[in-house]
């Protein structure tokens, strides 16, 4: 939803985020960032601007990972996934 503030056409209205490991196993998922990890995400300084956006904080082992973004009820739209290394 924050993408609409930057005039992005057709932003995904209610995204859900999944993080999967190199074998496709679900590592973590989130729908609305304040529903879990609000304290951790706020502390990073990278919390989303809109409550309905997903976000995850996770320490990961080296390897391959896949981020999957889906819209509520399989809606479609434009999404942006950002990954940060936080020390």
C-alpha positions as CSV (number, residue, x, y, z in Angstrom):
1,X,0.0,0.0,0.0
2,X,2.9,2.4,0.6
3,X,3.7,2.2,-3.1
4,X,0.5,4.1,-3.9
5,X,2.2,7.1,-2.2
6,X,4.8,7.0,-4.9
7,X,2.4,6.8,-7.8
8,X,3.0,3.1,-8.5
9,X,0.3,1.7,-10.7
10,X,-1.8,-1.1,-9.2
11,X,0.0,-1.6,-5.8
12,X,-0.9,-4.9,-4.1
13,X,-3.6,-3.8,-1.6
14,X,-3.2,-6.3,1.2
15,X,0.0,-8.3,0.8
16,X,1.1,-11.4,2.7
17,X,4.8,-12.3,2.9
18,X,6.3,-15.8,3.1
19,X,10.0,-16.6,3.6
20,X,11.0,-20.0,2.4
21,X,14.4,-21.8,2.6
22,X,16.3,-23.4,-0.3
23,X,14.1,-26.5,0.0
24,X,10.9,-24.6,-0.1
25,X,10.1,-25.0,3.6
26,X,8.3,-22.1,5.2
27,X,10.6,-20.3,7.6
28,X,8.3,-17.5,8.6
29,X,5.2,-15.6,7.3
30,X,3.5,-12.3,8.1
31,X,0.3,-10.6,6.9
32,X,0.3,-7.3,8.9
33,X,3.6,-6.3,10.5
34,X,2.1,-5.1,13.8
35,X,0.4,-8.5,14.4
36,X,3.8,-10.0,15.4
37,X,7.3,-8.6,15.9
38,X,6.1,-5.0,16.2
39,X,8.8,-4.2,18.8
40,X,11.6,-5.9,16.8
41,X,10.6,-4.2,13.6
42,X,10.2,-0.8,15.1
43,X,13.7,-1.0,16.6
44,X,15.2,-1.6,13.2
45,X,14.0,1.7,11.8
46,X,12.7,-0.2,8.8
47,X,9.1,-0.7,9.9
48,X,6.5,-0.3,7.1
49,X,4.6,2.9,6.8
50,X,1.2,1.2,6.5
51,X,-0.1,-1.3,9.1
52,X,-1.5,-3.7,6.5
53,X,2.0,-4.4,5.1
54,X,4.0,-7.4,6.0
55,X,7.5,-7.5,7.4
56,X,9.8,-10.0,9.0
57,X,12.9,-9.9,11.2
58,X,14.8,-13.1,11.3
59,X,18.4,-14.2,11.8
60,X,19.2,-16.6,8.9
61,X,21.9,-19.2,8.3
62,X,23.8,-18.7,5.1
63,X,21.9,-20.2,2.2
64,X,19.3,-19.5,-0.5
65,X,15.9,-18.1,0.4
66,X,12.8,-17.1,-1.5
67,X,10.4,-14.3,-0.5
68,X,6.9,-14.9,-1.8
69,X,4.3,-12.0,-1.8
70,X,0.6,-12.7,-2.3
71,X,-2.4,-10.6,-2.2
72,X,-5.4,-11.3,0.0
73,X,-7.7,-13.8,-1.8
74,X,-5.1,-14.1,-4.6
75,X,-5.5,-10.5,-5.7
76,X,-2.7,-9.2,-7.9
77,X,-0.8,-6.1,-8.0
78,X,2.7,-4.6,-7.8
79,X,4.8,-5.4,-4.7
80,X,8.4,-4.5,-3.6
81,X,10.5,-6.8,-1.4
82,X,13.5,-5.2,0.3
83,X,16.1,-7.2,2.3
84,X,18.4,-5.5,4.8
85,X,21.4,-6.8,6.7
86,X,21.1,-5.5,10.3
87,X,23.9,-5.8,12.7
